[in-house]
Amino acid sequence: MYWKYRFAIVVAVSALIGIAPGFVGFAAPFKQAPLGVSQNNTHLRDKCSSIIIGKKLTADRSVILAHNEDLGNYSAHHYVYILQAKHAAGEIAPTLFTANVPQVSETYAYTGTKIFDIKYFPGDVTSGINEYQVAVVNNASYRRDAPDPLPKDGRIIWTEFTKFALERAKTAEEAVQVIGTLASKYKLGADSGTMFGVTDPNDAWWVEVTLDGQWVAQRVKDDDASVRANIFRIGVVDFKSADFKYSEDLVSYAQKQGWYDPKDPFDFTKVYAAPEKVDSEYNTLREKRVMELLKPSAAARSVTPVLIMSILRDHYENTSSPYPDFTYGHTQGSPHQTDERTVCRIDTEVSVVIQSRGWLPADIGALSWRAMATPCTSIYTPWYLGSLRIPQEYQTGGSQFTKSSAYWSARNLSKSVDMRYGNTVVGKLQKIRGEFERKEFDSQKTIEDKALELYRQSPGKARAYLTEYSSEMAKKAMENINRLYKYSEKN
């Protein structure tokens, strides 16, 4: 089931072997996608998972936005901090397919994750949160009857929508409008459909965009939680409700295509989504599993980042029908080495859990927990908006092994553990990772209280303090990951 969705791009097999030795010998061998991605095949980017938790369901009343960026193809990610900037009149914002988008007079600061090189994989910023605590992530999706090849010239690609929203929006609702306005005017390039999770300290939305710029957005209510895989999920649109936003041609375009009978309620998924994807287990099992794992804590209104991290690491452990019975307690191989689509994948390049907390200054309240590569083998570390400096190790790494790269340290560990999943390596990893992350969470209040005290004296002092803290945690996490890699290779 799964492999028919993987990248179908042919390059030299010898390059793959040079990077990923030893991926053989499992009962269900891993079929790594070849390196190098043609811009003509970007619409095959279909692996991400995203979660939104409304503020009434979280333990601290933050809004949570979480995401596994399952891009694959060794699309190494870097961490970035982008400063606020002023722009001259008449300036054009850079876009991959020359969409000629006028630049705004001022763009906002944000921190996020990005693909190491837009020339390697057409994409840039894959997640982020800005100085107004507006956070954005993206999943690929599929519109019905999409042409092949997909158009791209003069259009905007998935990550450019994310970047523009982070640069231009002070609220989640404003970000929805930024995405929607750009979609209507410039349309979507190189994908038949895409979607965005958008949050701020008080609000949350899903935005779903189709190839020719038709789009719809639905608010996630404060007492709700939801998940997206890789297909549109917004259903019947209430055109009179403030909880929906949409393009002017949403209905008329569908009618012209013969997809919608005006006698029926307008169901966006039914009208626009690729029918073969809607009920595919590739999407439905993942979504069902996330909601089942969320249910107890959501009912108790006690969802935490720790819970979300555990969900992003999930491989259907200890499940029964309808989930595939392939984990075997992980004694017969890695849960990644199957044809089934789990939440956590070997393809994951970066995993993020973002909190927007309006009762704190954005430098402290805008918090991203990030883990490089496969989250089940990696370590989440905290990155505050006030953390102005990113360690060089987290800004290094390409498609080949790169020395002193946080991404490649985490990727090497994920590959090594994958070959030894059934032995003591996994237990050792989980113990060290768990202890490290527990210390981070146990010290969080103390760190933030100190940062707030410094912020009241001078925002600059708080930023310096948070920068040192985030950098220290990230470096220690990398040291632990390298240590675990050496242990894994010996056992």
N, C-alpha and C positions, 0 to 999 in steps of 0.2 A: 504493500500500500504506500509506504512512505517514499520509496526511492523514485517513484515516477514523478515526484515533485522536485527532485534535486537538480542542481545546476547541470545543464547538458552542454558543457564547454570543454573542448578538447585542447590540451596543451601537453608539453613533454612530460611523460610519466616519470622520467628520471629525476626531474626537479622535485616532484612529490616525494619520491623515495628518499631523496636527500634530506628532506625536512622531517618526514614522519616515518622513521625506520621502525620496523617491528609490529606494524598493524596487521598481524596475521595470527592465526592459531585459535580464534574463538569459534564456538559452534555457529554463531551468526556474525561473520566478519564485517568489520566496519568498511564502508565504501566511501572513502574521503573524496570530496569533489576536487577536481584538478585545480591548479592555481591559475590565476588570471581570469578576468571576467570581461567579456565583450560588452560594450555599451548596448549592443542590440539584444542582449539577453537579460537586461536588468529587471524585466517583468517577472522573472522566475524567482525573485527574492521573496520567498513565501514562508518564513519560519518564525517570526517573532510572536511573543505573547505579552499582553499588557493587562494591568489591573488598576481599577480606581476604587478607593474606599472613601465614602463620604465622612464628613467630620463628626457626625453623631455616632458613628460606629467605632471610632478609634479610641484607644485608652486615654490619650492626651488631648483629643479633639483637634488634632491636625488633620489635614486632608492628605491622603497618601496616593501617589502615582508610582506604579512599579512596572518594570519592563525587562524582559530578556531580549537582547539584540542578537538574534540567531542567524546572523548573516552568512557565516561560514566562509570557506575559501581563504582562510587566514587573513581576513580583512581586519588586521590589527587595529585596535582602537587606542587613541591617546586621550588624556584628560586635558581640558583647556579652560582657561579663564580669559574671557574677552571683555575688554574695558569699554565703558561708555564712550561714545565718539560723536563728534559734530561733523556734518557733511555739507559741502558746498551746494548751492543751488544748481540744478541741472545735472548733478552727478547720477550715474547709473549704477545700480547695485549689481555686482558680478553674479552671473548665473551660468551654469554649464552649457545650456543650449541657447544662449543669447536671447533671453526673453525680454531684455531691455526694460527692466523694472526700475522706475524712478526711485532714487534713494530718498529717504526721509531726512529731515534736517538734523535729527538726533536719534542715535540707536542706543539701546540700553545695555548695561553690563549683564553678563550671564556666565555661569559655569556649566560645563557639560562634557559630553563624550563625543568624539568624532573619528571617522575612518581616517587612517593615516595618510591616504593619498586619493584624491578624487579621480586621478587618472587610472588607478588600479581598479577601484570599484566606484562607479558613478554615484557618489554620495558624500555627505560631509557630516553635519551635526546630527547625531542620532537620538540624543536626549539632552535635556538641560533645564535649568531654572534660573530666572533672571532677578534683577534687583527689586522687582515688585512681587516676587515670589510666585510668578507665573511659570508653571512647569509644562513641558511638552514632550511626548514620545510618539513613535510612529510604528504602525504595522502595515505590511502589504495586504492588499485585498484584491478581489477580482470582479470586474463588471462583465455582464453577459455580452456575447457577440463582439468581443474585442478583435480588431484587425491584427494581422501579423504581416510585417513587423509593426510594432507600435510607433506612433508618431512621437517626435521629440523636439524638432526645431522650433524655437521660439516659445517653448513650454517650460514649466517649472517642475523640478523633480522633488521627490519625497522629502529629502533632508533640507532643501531650500525653503519649503513651507515651514518646517520646524524652526529654522534659523530666523526667518522673517518674523515669525510669531514671537520668538524670544526677544528679538531686537525692538519690536514695535508695540508690544501690548503691555498695558498696566493691569489688566484683569484677564481672567480666563475668558469672559464673554467677549472682550476686545480681541483676544487671540483668535477666537472662533471667527470673528468678522474679518480679521486680517487674512486668515486662511481662505475663507469663503470668497472674499473679494478678489484675491489673487487667482483662485481657481476659476471663477467666472470669467475673468479677463484673459488669463494666459493659458488656462487648461493644464492638465497633468501630463507630464512627459515621461515616456519609457515604462510606465506601469498602466495597467487597465483600471486599477483602482487602488486607493490607499485610505488610511484612517489615522486619526490622531486622538490621543488622550490628552486633555488640557485641563489643568487645575490651577487654583490659587488658594489662599487661606480660607476662602468662604464659598467656593464654587467649583464645579467640575462638569466637564462636557466630553462627549464623544463626537468627533467630526468625521464624516465619511464622504469621500470625494471620488467622483468617477472620471473616467478618461477625458471626456469632453467638457469637464468643468461643472457638471451638475453636482450639487452637494447638499447634505442635510446634517444638522447637528441636534443632539438631544442632551438635555441637562441630566446629570446623575444627581439625584436628590441627596440631601445631607444624611438621610437614614438608609442609604442604599449602597450596595457594592456590586461591581460588575467586572466582567473579563471579556477580552477580545482575543480571538485567534487570528485567522487569516481569511475572513469573509465578512461582508457587511452584516450587521445585526440590528440596525435600527428598523423597527417594524412600522406599524401604522402611524402616520404623521398627523398630529393634531395641528392644523394650520392656524388655529386661533389661539393656541397656547404659547405663553412666553417661554415654555420649556423646550421649544423647537425653533430652529432657524434653518433657512433653506434658500437655495438659489431661485431666482425668478422663473427660470425655465425648467425647474425640476419636473413638473407635471407635463408641460407642453412637449418637451423633448421626448419623454417616454411615449406619449401618445403618437408622435410622428414616427417613432420607431416601431409602433405596433405592439409595445410591451404592456400597455395599460389601457384598460377599459374604464372610462370615467364613471360607469355605473357602480364600480367597486370602491371600497375604501382604498386609500393610497398607502400601500405597504412598501416602503422603500426597498427592503431586502427582497421581497417577492418580485418587485418590478425591475430592479437594477442588478442584483447579485447574479453571478454565474450559477445557474441552478445546480450543476453537478457538485459544486463546492459547499452548498448550504448545509446539507446533511451528511457530508463526508466525515467519517470518524477522525480524519486528520485534524479537523477543527472541533467537532462536538465532544470528543472524549476529554480533550484538554480543558475545554470550558467547563464541562460538568465536574471534572476533578477539582479544579480550582474552587468552584462554588461550594462543593462538599467540604473541602478543607477550611473554608472561610466560615461556614455556617455556625458552628458553636460559638466562636468568638464574636461574630457579628451579632448573634442573638444576645450575647452578654454585653455588647457595645464595648468590647475590649480588644479590638484588633491592634496589633503592634507591628512595628517594622520587623521584629524577630520572627513573628508568624509569617509575614509576607516573604521574608528570606527563605524560610523553610519550604514555602510553596514554590518559589522560583527554583528550588533545588529538587523538586519532586520528580520521581520516575514511576509513579503508580505503585509505590511500595505497599505491601500487605493488602492488596486489593483482590477482588474477585470479579466475576462477570458484572457489568459489561467490559471491564478493563481487561486488556490482554494479560494472560498469566505467563509472564516471561521473566520475572525477577528472580525466582527460585531462591530468595534470600541472598541473591547476588553471589551464590557459591559457584555458579557455572559460567561466570563471565560478567562483563559489564552490562548494566541496563541500557547503556547507550548503543550497544552493538546489536541492535534489532531493527526491524523494519517499522516498528511502531513509533508514533509521534508522541513523545512525552513533553512535559513542561520544560525540564532541564535537558539540554541536548549537548552533544559534543561540538556542535556548530556554534554554540554561544560564544560571542566575542567579548561582550561586557554585559553585566547585570546591574540594574540600578533600582533603588527604592528611595523615592523622593518625598520629603515632607515639607509642606507649606504650613507655617505656624505664625498666624497673624498677631499674636500677643507679644511676639519678640521682634526686635529690629531685624530687617532682612538679612543683615550680615550674619546673624545667629540663627534666625528662624528658618531660613532657606537652607535645608540640609539634604544632601544626597549621600546615601550609602551606596558604595560602588564596589564591584568585584570584577576583576579581569578574568576573561575566559570562562570556562564552565563553572557555574556558581557552586556546584556540589563539591568541587575540589579546591575552590578559591576562598578568599577571605574578604568579607565586606569591611570597608573602612569609611569613616565619616569625612565628608568634604562640605565645609560651610561656604556660603557665598562670600563671607569675609576672608576665606583662605585665598589670598591673592596670588600666591606663588605655588606652582606645581613642580614637584621634584622632577629632574631631568629623566629619571627612569620611567616616569609615567607619560613622557612625551616622546618616547623612543620606540621604534619597532616597525618593521615592514612585513612583507609577505614571506621573507626568508628569516631564519633564526637571526636575531639581533642581540648582541651581547649587551648586558646591563639594561635590558628592557623588561619592565614590569609585565607587559603583555606576554612576552615570550617565556618569562619565568613561570607565569601561571599556565601558559599553554603547554610547556614541557611537563609540568606536574600533571595536568589533566590527561595527557597522552600516556604518561608512565603509569598512573593509577588505573587508567582504563585497561591496561594489559594485566593488571594484578588485582582486579576489583574483588575477587573472592577470597583473598588472603588477609593477613593482618594489616596491610597497608591502609585500607579504608578505615579501620578502627583507630589506628594511630592518627591519621589525618583528622578524623572527626573530633578526636579528643583535643588535639592541639588547636584546631580551628575554633572549637567551642569555647575553650578557655580564653583564647584571645578575644573573641567577640564578646564574651560575657564581661571581661574587664572593660571593654569599650563602653558597653551599655551601663555597667555599674558606675563608671566615672562620668557619664554624660551630664548629669545634673550639676556635679561639681565644676566641670569644665564650663558649662554654659552659665552658671551663676557667676563664675569668675569673669567670663567674657562680658557679661552684662554689666558687672561692676566697672570693668575697664571702659566699656562703651560709654557709660555715663560720664566718665572723666574725659574720654576722647575716643571717637570711633576708630582712629588710627591705631591706638593702643590695643583695642579689641581685635582688630584685623591682624596685627602682628602676632598676637597671642594665638588666635585661631589658625593662622598660617603655620606657625611652628607646630601646633598640636596635630593638625591634619597631616602635615608632612612627616612628622615623627611616626604616627600610626601607619601611614602608608609604607614607609621604609621598613618598619618592623614587620609588617605583613609580608613584604617581599622577602625579607630575611627568613621568615618562617616557611614561606613557600619554597624557597631555594633549599632550605634544610630538609623539608619533607621530600623534595625531589630526590635528593641524595639518598635519603632513607629508602624511598620507593625503589630506586634503581638497584639497591643492594638486597632487597627482600622479594 
